[in-house]
Amino acid sequence: AWVAVLKIERKQKNIMRNQLEKVLEMQKEIDHKIDDFRKETEVPEYQQFWEELRTNNIDTMQKLSRFMVRKCNR
């Protein structure tokens, strides 16, 4: 099946990229905060939960980065 690929205007790509860069910056701040909390945490079960959150956050950052490269390239 042939799928029509709609060309996205440069302006829209730039807007999306700018928004994603802001979100990515916030995700990085969250990553540092989660890591700080994990280091302060004494209970192993809680440490493990922080690690899980951090892993999910890293996955999200990678997903954002890949999308920016694929769909909002300059």
C-alpha positions as a Markdown table, in Angstrom:
| # | Residue | x | y | z |
|---|---|---|---|---|
| 1 | Ala | 0.0 | 0.0 | 0.0 |
| 2 | Trp | 1.3 | 3.4 | -1.0 |
| 3 | Val | 1.2 | 6.0 | 1.7 |
| 4 | Ala | 1.2 | 9.7 | 0.9 |
| 5 | Val | 3.9 | 11.5 | 2.6 |
| 6 | Leu | 2.9 | 15.1 | 3.4 |
| 7 | Lys | 5.7 | 17.6 | 3.3 |
| 8 | Ile | 5.8 | 19.5 | 6.6 |
| 9 | Glu | 6.7 | 23.2 | 6.2 |
| 10 | Arg | 10.1 | 24.3 | 7.5 |
| 11 | Lys | 8.3 | 26.8 | 9.8 |
| 12 | Gln | 6.3 | 24.0 | 11.5 |
| 13 | Lys | 9.4 | 21.8 | 11.8 |
| 14 | Asn | 11.3 | 24.6 | 13.5 |
| 15 | Ile | 8.4 | 25.3 | 15.9 |
| 16 | Met | 8.2 | 21.6 | 16.8 |
| 17 | Arg | 11.9 | 21.3 | 17.2 |
| 18 | Asn | 12.0 | 24.3 | 19.5 |
| 19 | Gln | 9.2 | 22.9 | 21.6 |
| 20 | Leu | 10.9 | 19.5 | 21.8 |
| 21 | Glu | 14.2 | 21.0 | 22.8 |
| 22 | Lys | 12.5 | 22.8 | 25.7 |
| 23 | Val | 10.8 | 19.5 | 26.8 |
| 24 | Leu | 14.2 | 17.7 | 26.5 |
| 25 | Glu | 15.8 | 20.3 | 28.7 |
| 26 | Met | 13.1 | 19.8 | 31.3 |
| 27 | Gln | 13.6 | 16.0 | 31.1 |
| 28 | Lys | 17.3 | 16.5 | 31.7 |
| 29 | Glu | 16.5 | 18.5 | 34.8 |
| 30 | Ile | 14.2 | 15.8 | 36.0 |
| 31 | Asp | 16.9 | 13.2 | 35.4 |
| 32 | His | 19.3 | 15.1 | 37.6 |
| 33 | Lys | 16.7 | 15.6 | 40.3 |
| 34 | Ile | 15.7 | 11.9 | 40.3 |
| 35 | Asp | 19.4 | 10.9 | 40.6 |
| 36 | Asp | 19.9 | 13.3 | 43.5 |
| 37 | Phe | 16.8 | 11.8 | 45.3 |
| 38 | Arg | 18.1 | 8.3 | 44.6 |
| 39 | Lys | 21.4 | 9.1 | 46.2 |
| 40 | Glu | 19.7 | 10.6 | 49.3 |
| 41 | Thr | 17.4 | 7.5 | 49.6 |
| 42 | Glu | 18.4 | 4.8 | 52.1 |
| 43 | Val | 15.6 | 2.2 | 51.6 |
| 44 | Pro | 16.6 | -0.2 | 48.8 |
| 45 | Glu | 13.1 | -0.6 | 47.5 |
| 46 | Tyr | 12.8 | 3.2 | 47.1 |
| 47 | Gln | 16.2 | 3.4 | 45.4 |
| 48 | Gln | 15.1 | 0.8 | 43.0 |
| 49 | Phe | 11.9 | 2.8 | 42.2 |
| 50 | Trp | 14.1 | 5.9 | 41.6 |
| 51 | Glu | 16.2 | 3.8 | 39.2 |
| 52 | Glu | 13.1 | 2.7 | 37.4 |
| 53 | Leu | 11.8 | 6.2 | 37.0 |
| 54 | Arg | 15.2 | 7.3 | 35.8 |
| 55 | Thr | 15.3 | 4.5 | 33.2 |
| 56 | Asn | 11.9 | 5.5 | 31.9 |
| 57 | Asn | 13.0 | 9.1 | 31.7 |
| 58 | Ile | 16.1 | 8.3 | 29.8 |
| 59 | Asp | 14.0 | 6.3 | 27.3 |
| 60 | Thr | 11.7 | 9.3 | 26.9 |
| 61 | Met | 14.7 | 11.6 | 26.2 |
| 62 | Gln | 16.1 | 9.2 | 23.6 |
| 63 | Lys | 12.6 | 9.0 | 22.0 |
| 64 | Leu | 12.4 | 12.8 | 21.9 |
| 65 | Ser | 15.9 | 13.1 | 20.4 |
| 66 | Arg | 15.2 | 10.4 | 17.7 |
| 67 | Phe | 12.0 | 12.2 | 16.7 |
| 68 | Met | 13.7 | 15.5 | 16.4 |
| 69 | Val | 16.4 | 14.1 | 14.1 |
| 70 | Arg | 13.8 | 12.2 | 12.0 |
| 71 | Lys | 11.0 | 14.6 | 11.8 |
| 72 | Cys | 12.3 | 18.1 | 12.6 |
| 73 | Asn | 15.7 | 17.9 | 10.9 |
| 74 | Arg | 17.1 | 21.3 | 9.8 |
